[in-house]
Amino acid sequence: MKKKSKKSLSKIGKFFDKYIIMPITKVIVKLSETFGNKSKYLETWLSKSNTLLFISLILAITMFIVIDQKILVYSDNSAEILRNQPVNAIYNNEAYVVEGLPTSVDITLIGSKADLYIAKQAPAGEVTVDLSNLKTGQHKVDLKYNQASTSIEYKVNPSTATVYIYPKVSDTRTVTIDLLNQDSLNPKLTVDSVNIDTDKVVIKGADYQIKKAATVKALIDVTNIAKQEVGTYTIKDVELKAYDTDGNAINVEVVPATVEATVKVTSPSKTVPVKIVPTGSVAFGQAISSITQSVNEVTVYGTAEALSSLQNIPIEISVEGIKSKTDYNVEIERPAGIRAMSANMVKATVLLDSVSEKTIEGVKIDVKGLGNGLSAQGLTSADTSIAVTVKGVSSVIDKIKADDITASVDLSGLEAGEHKGVNVSVSGTDVRVEYTAKNKTVDIVIYK
């Protein structure tokens, strides 16, 4: 103990010698060198006991002010805020559901900077609320912060919460599939099919929440597909969520919480013709002799359903009032269900010539829209076929026959019996020709 005391005193002496006595001595020597003979007076003044007393008094007062004003950093009180600290609720989560409890809180720590520094280095405490002895219903509970340091004052915000405890019930639901971010997929690719490893799940929660759950969806994000190419891919940990009839998420537990999905990516395509359809009437005395186009067919990519019903892509161009050759640049619009096409623009040129006219007899009338269990025919032989006037360039209309023209009557909503003056519509396969029925109406008889 004596040796330790001697060492401590020796260290203190060395500290004062190095940082107090030596600096003051150097200052006095420097002043002596500067003032020369006058330094004798300075030495005499410093050697007086009153001078040393006054110097000591000044230093003591200075030290007192420094300490009293708490200029020393680690003697200051300060505060630190720990934000978004998770709340741990203690209760039987297999039997009960708790609502109203905040998931996180902010904690304000108050104390000296030294204590705060030590507290920050230590593991963070835990915010807990004990609900284990509470029954179902509404309760006001305190949130407590378990901090090991007793020198720190803390405040939890919020410090209380109103919670509702419900019995936990369960039910079974069928999983449906929702594809997210489909637009991020290569336009030439299509998700052909999606299979998940289970389509039945159990949802758990408060009874009123279970009743609101209309569906459980597997949210499959297309961006999680490994490659942008045709193939079959497995996506793990697909999240399951429950929704009400309005599409709002329901706060229930889904078991299992995730599923594994197998996604098949294909690239279905089809090549279809591009059909230019002129609308309107050209100048009087003129007719369309030819229509040429830069793109006659396109390859389209889309769903199998959209491709099966697509026979051609019609593109309308207005020829109203044109008198001579006219060029068009037209955008090809994508039909519904089509994601990509091999061409998006087409150039068309319309040529005109003098108009001619002729009448084609014996165009048979077809029946459309007839109800189930009903049959129909013309009331007389004159009502079974019709004469059609065609107008166009002579080189075009000379080739048209009755089989190239379609005449029809729409019998939708008509019942058995005779029907007078049923409108007849006519059309043809050649878009350069104008078709007009000589008799606008016919008489039809419908029978069971």
C-alpha positions in Angstrom: 0.0 0.0 0.0 2.9 2.4 0.9 4.5 1.7 -2.5 1.3 2.4 -4.3 0.8 5.6 -2.4 4.4 6.7 -3.2 3.8 6.0 -6.9 0.6 8.0 -6.9 2.2 11.0 -5.2 5.1 10.8 -7.6 2.7 10.9 -10.6 0.8 13.9 -9.1 4.1 15.7 -8.5 5.3 15.0 -12.0 2.0 16.3 -13.4 2.2 19.6 -11.5 5.9 19.9 -12.4 5.2 19.3 -16.1 2.0 21.3 -16.7 2.1 24.1 -14.0 5.5 24.8 -12.5 7.6 24.4 -15.7 5.3 26.6 -17.9 5.2 29.4 -15.2 9.0 29.3 -14.9 9.4 29.6 -18.6 7.1 32.6 -18.7 9.1 34.3 -15.9 12.4 33.6 -17.6 11.0 34.9 -20.9 9.9 38.1 -19.1 13.3 38.5 -17.5 15.1 38.2 -20.8 12.7 40.7 -22.3 12.8 43.4 -19.6 16.5 43.0 -18.7 17.3 45.0 -15.5 13.7 45.6 -14.9 13.3 41.9 -14.3 14.9 42.4 -10.9 11.8 44.4 -9.9 9.6 41.7 -11.3 11.4 39.0 -9.3 11.2 41.2 -6.2 7.5 41.6 -6.8 6.9 37.9 -7.3 8.8 37.0 -4.2 6.5 38.9 -2.0 4.1 36.7 -0.1 1.1 39.0 -0.8 1.7 38.7 -4.6 1.6 34.9 -4.5 -1.5 35.1 -2.3 -3.3 37.2 -4.8 -2.3 35.0 -7.7 -3.5 31.9 -5.8 -6.8 33.7 -5.0 -7.3 34.6 -8.7 -6.7 31.0 -9.8 -9.0 29.6 -7.2 -11.8 32.0 -8.2 -11.3 31.1 -11.9 -11.5 27.4 -11.1 -14.6 27.9 -9.0 -16.4 29.8 -11.8 -15.5 27.1 -14.3 -16.8 24.3 -12.1 -19.9 26.3 -11.0 -21.0 27.1 -14.6 -20.6 23.3 -15.5 -18.3 24.1 -18.3 -16.8 20.6 -18.0 -18.5 18.6 -20.6 -19.2 15.4 -18.7 -20.9 17.2 -15.7 -23.7 18.6 -18.0 -27.2 17.1 -18.0 -28.4 16.1 -21.5 -31.0 14.0 -23.3 -30.9 11.3 -26.0 -34.0 10.0 -27.9 -34.2 6.4 -28.9 -36.7 6.3 -31.8 -38.9 3.4 -33.0 -38.1 1.0 -30.2 -40.2 -2.2 -30.6 -42.8 -3.1 -28.1 -42.9 -6.6 -26.7 -46.3 -7.7 -25.5 -46.5 -10.6 -23.1 -49.6 -12.7 -23.7 -50.8 -16.0 -25.1 -50.9 -15.3 -28.8 -52.3 -18.7 -29.6 -55.5 -18.0 -27.7 -55.9 -14.2 -28.0 -55.7 -11.3 -30.4 -54.5 -7.9 -29.2 -55.4 -4.7 -31.0 -54.6 -1.0 -30.2 -51.0 -1.7 -29.0 -48.4 0.5 -30.8 -45.7 -1.5 -32.6 -43.0 0.9 -31.5 -42.4 3.9 -29.2 -39.8 6.7 -28.7 -37.8 6.7 -25.5 -36.2 9.9 -24.1 -33.1 9.2 -21.8 -32.1 12.0 -19.4 -28.8 12.2 -17.5 -25.2 13.4 -17.6 -23.4 13.1 -20.8 -21.0 10.6 -19.2 -23.9 8.4 -18.1 -25.6 8.7 -21.5 -22.5 7.8 -23.3 -22.1 4.6 -21.1 -25.8 3.8 -21.5 -25.5 4.0 -25.3 -22.6 1.6 -25.3 -24.6 -0.9 -23.3 -27.2 -3.2 -25.0 -30.6 -1.4 -25.5 -33.3 -2.1 -23.0 -36.7 -3.5 -23.9 -40.1 -1.9 -23.9 -42.6 -4.4 -22.5 -46.3 -4.6 -21.6 -47.6 -7.5 -19.6 -51.1 -8.6 -20.7 -50.9 -12.2 -19.5 -53.3 -11.6 -16.6 -55.9 -9.6 -18.5 -59.2 -10.9 -19.7 -60.9 -10.2 -23.0 -62.2 -6.7 -23.4 -60.8 -3.1 -23.3 -57.9 -2.3 -21.0 -55.6 0.7 -20.4 -52.0 -0.5 -19.9 -48.6 1.0 -19.1 -45.6 0.6 -21.4 -42.3 0.1 -19.4 -38.7 0.4 -20.5 -36.3 -2.0 -18.9 -33.0 -0.1 -18.6 -30.2 -1.5 -16.4 -28.7 1.9 -15.6 -30.1 3.5 -12.5 -28.4 6.9 -13.1 -30.6 7.5 -16.2 -34.1 8.9 -16.1 -36.3 7.7 -19.0 -39.7 8.7 -20.5 -41.7 6.5 -22.9 -43.8 8.1 -25.6 -46.5 7.0 -25.6 -46.3 5.7 -22.1 -49.9 4.2 -22.1 -52.1 2.5 -24.6 -55.7 1.4 -24.8 -55.8 -2.2 -26.0 -58.6 -4.6 -27.0 -58.3 -8.3 -26.3 -60.3 -10.8 -28.4 -60.5 -14.6 -28.4 -58.6 -15.9 -31.4 -60.7 -17.9 -33.9 -59.8 -19.6 -37.2 -61.3 -20.5 -40.6 -60.2 -22.0 -43.9 -59.9 -20.0 -47.1 -59.0 -20.7 -50.8 -55.9 -18.9 -52.1 -56.3 -16.9 -55.3 -53.3 -15.5 -57.3 -52.5 -11.9 -58.1 -49.7 -11.0 -60.5 -47.8 -7.8 -59.7 -45.7 -5.7 -62.0 -46.7 -7.5 -65.2 -45.7 -4.5 -67.3 -42.1 -5.1 -66.3 -42.1 -8.3 -68.2 -40.7 -8.4 -71.8 -43.7 -7.5 -74.0 -43.1 -10.6 -76.1 -43.5 -12.8 -73.0 -46.6 -13.9 -71.2 -47.2 -15.6 -67.9 -48.9 -18.7 -69.2 -49.7 -20.4 -65.9 -49.0 -20.1 -62.1 -49.2 -22.9 -59.6 -48.7 -22.7 -55.9 -47.8 -25.5 -53.5 -51.1 -25.2 -51.5 -54.4 -23.5 -52.4 -56.0 -23.9 -48.9 -54.8 -21.8 -45.9 -56.1 -21.1 -42.3 -56.7 -17.6 -41.2 -56.7 -16.6 -37.5 -57.8 -13.5 -35.8 -60.7 -11.8 -34.1 -64.1 -13.1 -35.1 -65.2 -9.8 -36.7 -62.0 -9.7 -38.8 -62.4 -13.3 -39.9 -66.0 -12.5 -41.1 -64.7 -9.6 -43.2 -62.0 -11.7 -44.9 -63.4 -12.3 -48.4 -60.3 -13.7 -50.1 -56.7 -14.6 -49.5 -54.3 -13.7 -52.3 -50.8 -14.9 -53.2 -49.0 -11.7 -54.4 -46.6 -12.9 -57.0 -44.2 -10.2 -58.2 -43.2 -10.7 -61.8 -39.9 -8.9 -61.1 -38.8 -11.9 -59.1 -38.6 -14.1 -62.2 -35.0 -14.9 -62.7 -34.7 -14.3 -66.4 -36.6 -12.4 -69.1 -37.0 -15.5 -71.4 -39.3 -18.5 -72.0 -39.1 -21.1 -69.2 -40.5 -22.3 -65.9 -39.4 -20.5 -62.7 -39.8 -21.1 -59.0 -40.5 -18.2 -56.7 -40.1 -18.9 -53.0 -41.7 -17.1 -50.0 -44.6 -15.6 -51.9 -46.5 -13.5 -49.4 -50.1 -14.3 -48.6 -52.6 -11.5 -47.6 -56.3 -11.5 -46.7 -58.6 -8.8 -48.2 -62.2 -7.8 -47.7 -64.8 -7.3 -50.5 -63.5 -3.8 -51.2 -59.9 -4.9 -51.6 -58.7 -3.6 -48.3 -56.1 -5.7 -46.4 -57.4 -7.5 -43.3 -55.3 -7.7 -40.1 -55.4 -11.5 -39.7 -52.8 -14.2 -39.3 -52.4 -16.4 -42.4 -51.1 -20.0 -41.9 -48.9 -20.7 -43.7 -47.8 -17.0 -44.2 -46.0 -17.8 -47.5 -46.2 -20.3 -50.4 -43.9 -21.4 -53.2 -45.1 -20.6 -56.7 -44.1 -22.2 -60.1 -44.5 -19.7 -62.9 -44.5 -20.8 -66.6 -43.5 -18.0 -69.0 -44.2 -18.5 -72.7 -44.2 -16.3 -75.9 -47.4 -17.1 -77.8 -47.5 -15.4 -81.2 -49.5 -15.3 -84.4 -49.1 -13.7 -87.8 -52.2 -11.9 -89.1 -52.9 -9.7 -92.1 -53.1 -5.9 -91.9 -56.4 -4.8 -93.5 -56.7 -1.2 -94.8 -60.3 0.0 -94.4 -61.2 3.3 -96.2 -64.0 5.3 -94.6 -66.0 8.1 -96.3 -66.6 8.8 -100.0 -64.1 10.0 -102.5 -64.8 13.0 -104.8 -67.8 12.7 -107.1 -67.2 10.6 -110.3 -64.1 8.9 -108.7 -63.5 5.5 -107.2 -60.6 3.8 -105.5 -58.6 1.8 -108.1 -55.9 0.4 -105.7 -54.6 0.6 -102.2 -51.0 -0.3 -101.6 -49.5 -0.7 -98.1 -45.9 -1.0 -96.7 -46.9 -3.7 -94.2 -49.2 -6.5 -95.2 -49.0 -8.6 -92.1 -47.6 -8.4 -88.6 -46.6 -10.9 -85.9 -48.4 -10.2 -82.7 -47.6 -11.4 -79.2 -50.2 -11.8 -76.4 -52.4 -14.1 -74.4 -53.7 -17.3 -76.0 -57.3 -16.1 -75.7 -56.6 -12.8 -77.5 -54.6 -14.6 -80.3 -57.3 -17.2 -80.9 -60.0 -14.6 -81.7 -57.8 -12.3 -83.8 -58.2 -12.8 -87.5 -56.8 -9.5 -88.9 -55.9 -6.0 -87.8 -58.1 -3.4 -89.4 -56.7 0.1 -90.0 -59.1 2.8 -91.0 -58.1 5.7 -93.3 -60.4 8.5 -94.2 -60.8 9.0 -98.0 -63.5 11.6 -97.7 -63.4 14.0 -100.6 -60.0 13.0 -102.0 -59.5 13.7 -105.7 -56.2 12.2 -106.5 -53.4 9.9 -105.3 -53.1 10.2 -101.5 -50.4 8.9 -99.1 -51.1 7.9 -95.4 -48.9 7.2 -92.4 -51.0 5.3 -89.9 -50.2 3.9 -86.5 -51.2 0.3 -85.9 -53.1 0.1 -82.7 -52.7 -2.9 -80.5 -55.9 -5.0 -80.1 -56.9 -5.9 -76.6 -54.8 -8.6 -75.0 -51.9 -8.0 -77.4 -48.6 -6.9 -75.7 -46.3 -6.5 -78.7 -46.3 -6.4 -82.5 -43.5 -6.7 -85.1 -44.6 -3.4 -86.7 -46.2 -0.3 -85.3 -46.6 1.9 -88.4 -47.9 1.3 -91.9 -47.7 3.5 -95.0 -50.7 3.3 -97.4 -51.2 4.9 -100.9 -54.6 5.3 -102.4 -55.0 5.7 -106.2 -58.2 6.9 -107.9 -59.9 6.4 -111.3 -63.2 7.0 -113.0 -66.2 5.4 -111.3 -68.3 2.7 -112.9 -71.5 0.9 -111.8 -73.2 -2.4 -112.2 -76.0 -4.5 -110.6 -75.5 -8.0 -109.4 -78.6 -10.1 -109.0 -79.4 -13.2 -106.8 -77.4 -12.3 -103.7 -78.8 -14.6 -101.0 -80.0 -13.2 -97.7 -78.6 -14.7 -94.5 -80.4 -14.6 -91.2 -78.7 -13.4 -88.0 -79.8 -13.1 -84.3 -82.6 -15.7 -84.5 -83.8 -17.0 -81.1 -83.3 -20.6 -80.0 -85.9 -23.0 -81.4 -86.9 -20.7 -84.2 -86.5 -20.8 -88.0 -87.0 -18.1 -90.6 -87.4 -17.6 -94.4 -88.5 -15.0 -96.9 -92.2 -14.5 -97.0 -92.0 -14.9 -100.8 -89.3 -16.0 -103.2 -88.5 -12.3 -103.9 -87.6 -12.0 -100.2 -85.0 -14.7 -100.3 -82.5 -12.9 -102.4 -81.7 -9.3 -103.4 -80.1 -7.3 -106.1 -77.0 -5.2 -105.2 -75.5 -2.2 -107.0 -71.7 -2.0 -106.9 -69.7 1.1 -107.7 -66.0 1.3 -108.3 -63.4 1.2 -111.0 -64.5 -1.0 -113.9 -61.4 -3.3 -113.7 -62.4 -4.0 -110.0 -66.2 -4.4 -110.2 -66.0 -6.6 -113.4 -64.5 -9.3 -111.2 -67.2 -9.2 -108.5 -69.7 -12.0 -108.3 -72.8 -12.7 -106.1 -70.7 -15.0 -103.9 -68.4 -12.0 -103.0 -71.3 -10.1 -101.5 -73.0 -10.7 -98.1 -76.6 -9.7 -97.5 -78.2 -10.2 -94.1 -81.2 -9.4 -91.9 -81.0 -9.1 -88.1 -83.9 -10.9 -86.4 -82.7 -10.3 -82.8 -85.7 -10.1 -80.4 -88.3 -11.0 -83.0 -90.8 -13.8 -82.2 -92.7 -16.3 -84.4 -94.9 -14.8 -87.1 -94.7 -12.5 -90.1 -92.5 -9.5 -90.0 -92.8 -6.8 -92.7 -90.1 -4.4 -93.8 -87.1 -6.0 -92.2 -83.9 -4.0 -93.0 -81.3 -5.6 -95.2 -77.6 -4.8 -94.9 -75.0 -5.6 -97.6 -71.2 -5.7 -97.6 -68.4 -7.1 -99.7 -64.9 -8.4 -99.4 -63.3 -5.7 -101.6 -62.9 -2.4 -99.6 -62.5 -0.5 -102.9 -66.1 -1.0 -103.8 -69.3 0.6 -102.6 -72.2 -1.8 -102.1 -75.9 -0.7 -102.1 -79.0 -2.9 -101.8 -81.6 -2.1 -104.5 -84.4 -3.2 -102.1 -83.7 -1.8 -98.6 -86.2 -4.2 -96.8 -87.7 -7.6 -97.2 -90.6 -9.6 -95.5 -89.7 -12.4 -93.2 -91.7 -15.2 -91.6 -90.5 -16.8 -88.3 -91.8 -20.1 -87.1 -91.0 -22.6 -84.4 
